[in-house]
Amino acid sequence: MTTDKSKEKFPANPVERHDTAAWRGHIESVKPQSNVPIPSEESVHNAKEWVDTNSLS
């Protein structure tokens, strides 16, 4: 039985790109233990506005 090892050698590139995400706009702080970024209120508002404007329904 032959196994295909090419997937192990060349992992797929991630589909998502977070460097242009709306929530990365203005990070106010970072949680100390988990390193989770906390966005500014303006960034949250802009992200919500973008979602509401670009929704499919």
SERO-4910 file (N, C-alpha, C, O; in steps of 0.05 Angstrom, whole numbers):
BEGIN
 pado doro    nc1    nc2    nc3   cac1   cac2   cac3    cc1    cc2    cc3    oc1    oc2    oc3
  Met    A     17    -24      0      0      0      0     18     25      0     36     28     17
  Thr    A     13     43    -18     28     67    -21     14     90     -7    -10     94    -11
  Thr    A     28    105      8     16    129     21     27    154      8     51    155      0
  Asp    A     10    174      6     18    199     -7     29    217     15     15    227     32
  Lys    A     56    221     14     69    238     34     71    267     26     82    283     41
  Ser    A     62    274      2     65    302     -7     50    322     10     59    344     13
  Lys    A     28    313     21     13    332     38     28    338     64     26    360     75
  Glu    A     43    318     73     59    323     98     82    341     92     90    357    109
  Lys    A     94    340     68    117    356     62    109    385     55    123    404     61
  Phe    A     86    388     42     77    415     33     49    421     45     29    416     31
  Pro    A     48    431     70     22    437     81      9    459     66     22    477     55
  Ala    A    -17    459     65    -33    479     50    -29    507     63    -26    509     87
  Asn    A    -29    527     46    -27    554     56    -54    562     68    -75    553     58
  Pro    A    -54    578     89    -80    586    101    -96    603     81    -85    618     66
  Val    A   -122    599     82   -140    614     64   -144    642     74   -146    661     58
  Glu    A   -146    646    100   -152    672    111   -127    689    114   -105    679    119
  Arg    A   -131    715    110   -109    733    115   -118    753    136   -137    769    131
  His    A   -106    752    159   -115    769    181   -102    796    182   -109    813    198
  Asp    A    -82    800    165    -68    826    166    -85    849    155    -79    872    160
  Thr    A   -106    843    140   -124    864    130   -151    863    143   -170    876    134
  Ala    A   -154    848    164   -180    845    178   -188    871    192   -171    886    201
  Ala    A   -214    876    193   -224    900    206   -217    902    235   -213    923    246
  Trp    A   -217    879    249   -212    879    277   -183    885    285   -177    889    308
  Arg    A   -165    886    265   -137    892    271   -131    921    269   -108    929    272
  Gly    A   -151    938    263   -147    966    258   -132    980    280   -109    989    276
  His    A   -144    982    303   -131    996    326   -134    978    350   -155    976    363
  Ile    A   -112    966    357   -112    948    381   -105    966    405    -84    978    406
  Glu    A   -124    966    424   -119    982    448   -101    968    468    -83    981    479
  Ser    A   -105    943    472    -89    928    491    -88    899    483   -102    890    465
  Val    A    -72    883    498    -70    855    494    -73    841    521    -61    849    540
  Lys    A    -89    820    521    -92    805    546    -65    793    554    -52    781    536
  Pro    A    -57    795    579    -30    786    586    -24    756    582     -4    750    571
  Gln    A    -41    739    591    -35    710    589    -41    699    562    -26    682    552
  Ser    A    -63    706    550    -72    694    525    -62    708    500    -65    697    478
  Asn    A    -52    732    502    -43    748    479    -65    755    460    -61    758    436
  Val    A    -90    757    470   -113    763    454   -115    794    451   -115    808    471
  Pro    A   -115    804    426   -117    833    423   -145    844    429   -165    831    421
  Ile    A   -146    866    442   -172    880    448   -173    904    430   -158    923    433
  Pro    A   -193    904    411   -195    927    392   -207    951    405   -220    949    426
  Ser    A   -203    974    393   -215    999    402   -245    998    395   -254    982    379
  Glu    A   -260   1015    409   -289   1017    404   -295   1025    375   -314   1016    362
  Glu    A   -278   1043    364   -281   1052    336   -277   1028    317   -292   1026    298
  Ser    A   -258   1011    322   -253    988    305   -277    969    306   -284    957    285
  Val    A   -288    965    329   -312    947    332   -335    959    316   -349    945    302
  His    A   -339    985    318   -361    999    304   -357    996    274   -375    990    259
  Asn    A   -332   1001    264   -326    999    236   -331    970    225   -341    966    203
  Ala    A   -323    950    241   -326    922    233   -356    916    231   -364    902    212
  Lys    A   -372    925    251   -401    919    251   -414    933    227   -431    921    214
  Glu    A   -406    958    221   -417    972    199   -411    958    172   -428    956    155
  Trp    A   -386    948    170   -378    933    146   -395    908    142   -404    902    120
  Val    A   -399    893    164   -415    869    163   -443    875    155   -455    861    139
  Asp    A   -455    896    168   -483    903    162   -486    912    133   -506    906    120
  Thr    A   -466    926    122   -468    936     95   -464    913     74   -477    913     53
  Asn    A   -447    895     80   -439    874     61   -452    847     66   -443    827     56
  Ser    A   -474    847     81   -487    821     87   -503    812     62   -511    829     45
  Leu    A   -507    786     59   -520    775     36   -551    779     37   -564    779     16
  Ser    A   -562    782     60   -591    784     62   -600    813     62   -624    818     64
***
